[in-house]
Amino acid sequence: MFFKMVDSGRMRPAVFITLIVLIFTTNFLYAFNIDVKSPYIYKDPFGSNTYFGYSLAFHRANTLIVGAPLSKVTNIGDGKQYGTVFECKGGTACALLRQVDQVENFGKEKRDDQWMGATVYSNNDKILACAPRYKTVNEKLEEYLTGKCDVISVFDTSSSFVWRPTVSLTTRLPEFKYSQVGFSAKFIDSPIKELMTGLPNAQLGKGFIALAKGDGMSLSFTDTLIPKDYEYNGYSTASGIFTRDRQSVFVVGGAPRGNNLDGKVLMYTVLNPNETFAVLNDPSKTVGSYFGSSLAAADVNNDEFSDLVVGAPYYEGDSYNEGAVYVYINNKQNGLEHVQTLYGNKMYGPLTGSLFGTGLGSVGDLNQDQFSDIAIGAPYGGVDGKGIVYLYYGTANKEPLKLLQVITPSSLGAAGAALNGFGFAFADFLPFKNKLANDVDDNKYPDLAIGAYKSDQAVVLRSRPVITIMGELKTGSTKKIDLFSSENICTLPTDGKSKNKCIEGVQVCLTSAGLGIGTTSAEVEYKLALDTQQVIAKRAFLLSGQQQLNEITKVMTVSTAEICENYTIYLINNTRDIYRELELELTYNVKEPSSCINNLCPVANQILSLSDKKVIPYITGCSDDGNDECNSDLVVTLSTNEPLIRVGITEVLDVKAQITNKKENAFASYLHVQYPKELSPNQVKIEGYSGSIIWDPNVSQDSDINTLSITLSSPIKTKMIEYVNIQFGVQLVQMGTKTLKLTAIASTSSIEMNPQDNNATLIVKVSLSANLTVSGNVKPEQVKWTKEISSPKIVGPKIVHTFFYQNMGPSSVDTSLIRIDFPKIVHTFFYQNMGPSSVDTSLIRID
């Protein structure tokens, strides 16, 4: 059973608690309605290395509250590193927030290195400014890391006070001596309690959440039985409405070392905080992921129940410390369901060490579509390791949140070049007093504040107005295309003579709706594209003047009243491919004007589809059985008038393929013929085929088997026979080849009922015929036998026999064996090859 809340915690360096947590740094974009061209960049006006931007909060009068916990320029003014809080206005100016560290002076306290500004928050009337490392000192001069929060009243400074909920307990309850008030802290929208803070290091690190009224009184603590030592409950906090009565306000605490270091989240009611209502465990069960170290609560699906987003920045998937974020949707039955897990995106840089989910922000409804949105920071991500912000927009029911914008320092141009640690913190959305405190330009859209503490900067990015464009492609009364009827024939206005089948009354219709646009209309650019499933050989066209176009682009002025433009679509005559529907597609978007209010031009709502498609089927003549599908049965046979290839005589091989359709019309049919490399297709003819025959001699990637592809008639009608004549040239046939094999396969876009008879094989025999002749001469022609050479030991004269071997055809001969008989009286045998053929000397043998 799970629940959620309305706040978002932040990952804090290890200096706050005894656990050592190392922060590693590592070394285009989704874009929607957050403007990145005109950012407000705030800097610490007094120095660097102050962690300015470590925490943020929007406040009334378009003010951003910024914490700088390492600052030495403070209201105290003695140059020590106390940390401080700034208020920033107008896009550039920042000044010290009055009353910080000035409300009360307790004497026995130590504010050196107190990290004032580590946490800031606002409810528009009051500001929380917390110092979790603030120390109290007792009579024995013992220092306790109790922490504190200054509660600053904007209108009545006399009602400001310092909230130290654990100081009075430290003398009798030692477990509160290191409680670190203000490690996470927020205002609660509840009549029972108004203040909350996490105490992550209290009671040996078990951690609590402290609750109090707006004046710091009526103190209560959450259950201390469930958390175990060093789980750090209260490391992050949030609040919201989670139960079906829609009355009970809940507080939520993250315990990132709970569950044997897997991490967990604990939930309590404000009315009864000393009883744990529910516990969420890490779905990945990853040790050390720090699940629960950041939290955000928001109604992301607009059902009036709070949903919960939980960060686990040290999650390790494929990359070390890449981070993960878990989305829990309220099931309206007092429970939360884990419906989505989010990760960083590698396209923006290495995920290793990016710590995705360190910053979580419940940033309001950025595009004003009634669904709250979530900001996720990976402050050490990106190609340069300077940080990335991912904006996930809310959706209906349990649909996944949509990533519609990603922001990096480089996407802000020159203004963002110095940003570092970008996405570490966000300012939460606070719709108090019916005014958007985080709408700095009063255009009725929440704006986004992002902390970049490593560069001592904070950024405010304004939201652009969103126009919801609704487009529809209307095709009038045309439901199907009937090429066989005499109706719907149009004369082309280009020549006044040509006639084509047509679809009249096609309309492109657009309307718009928007909030805070400042105008009653908008320029919308649209494109109407025809036959979008066809890459080539489009089957339809539009007319623009004398031009025939497959698509047309126009700009239309759109308002809340529907406006339409009319078109006539002309169909190509003699279209054969009518089994596939004709698809028409309309796409549209807002055309950015040359000037806009506050330099923020409206954008189209990308949550909704910015397109519309219509599919118009052709009448195929296949509906006798009540089914619009065509159930065909193609049967293929192969034959030839040349059953024997005589090598050297046969120059061409004529093959006839017969394709018979036994059932319903077959559309978009092809014949593929596999043939050996000894053949080469020269010509293809289809009997009774009108138009140019389309064939490709080889569509195969196989070097040994080639495939001839032939486009057949469309349709091949019921009981129709398609005759395809293919002429192959006979090329060099290898010795030993006895047969050549051809295989034909027919395919169709219709439903083939009997694919077993869609192929046929033809075996053609190969005959090798050759006429070898031998002739020759001898020199000398006579040898005189004398007494002097009658002895076997005496060598006589040299006799040269020359033999001529010739192949008279018709087939070529690769090799032949020659036998030469000569008298035994021959003393020595020599040979010489005169060419052009070669002699394999390894085969010479004298018997």
Buried (B, 14 or more C-beta within 10 A) or exposed (E): EBBBBBBBBBBBBEEBBEBEBEBEBBBEBBBBBBBBBBBBBBBBBBBEEBBBBBBBBBBBEBBBBBBBBBBBBBBBEEEEBBBBBBBBBEBEEBEBBEBBBBBEEEEEBBBEBBBBBBBBBBBBBBBBBBBBBBBBBEEEEEEBBBBBBBBBBBEEEEEBBBBBBBBEBBEEEEBBBBBBBBBBBBBBBBEBBBBBBBBBBBBBBBBBBBBBBBEBEEBBBBBBEBBBEBBBBBBBBBBBBBBBEEEBBBBBBBBBBBBEBBBBBBBBBBBEBEEBBBBBBBBBEBEBBBBBBBBBBBBBBBBEBBBBBBBBBBBBBEBBBBBBBBBBBBBEEBBBBBBBBBBBBEEBBBBBBBBBBBBBBBBBBBBBBEBBBBBBBBBBBBEBBBBBBBBBBBBEEBBEBBBBBBBBBBBBEEBBEBBBBBBBBBBBBBBBEEEBBBBBBEBEBBBBBBBBBBBBBBBBBBBBBBBBBBBBBBBEEBEEBBBEEEEBEBEBEEEEEEEBBBBBBBBBBBBBEBBBBEBEBBEBBBBBBBBBEBEEEBBBBBBEEEEBBBBBEEEBEBBEEEBEBEBBBBBBEEBBBBBBBBBBBBBBBBBEEEEBBBEBBBBBBBBEEBBBEBEBBBBBBBEEEEEEEBBBBBBBBBEBEBEEBBBBEBEBBBBBBBBBBBBBBBBBBBBBBBBBBBBBBEEBEBEEBEEEBEBBEBEBEEEEBBBBBBBBBBBBBBEBEBBBEBBBEBEEBEEEBEEBEBBBBBBBBBBBEEEEBBBBEBEBEBBBEBEEEEEEEEEEEEEEEEEEEEEEEEEBEEEEEEEEEEBEEBBEBEEEEEEEEEEEEEEEEEEEEEEEEEEEEEEEEEE
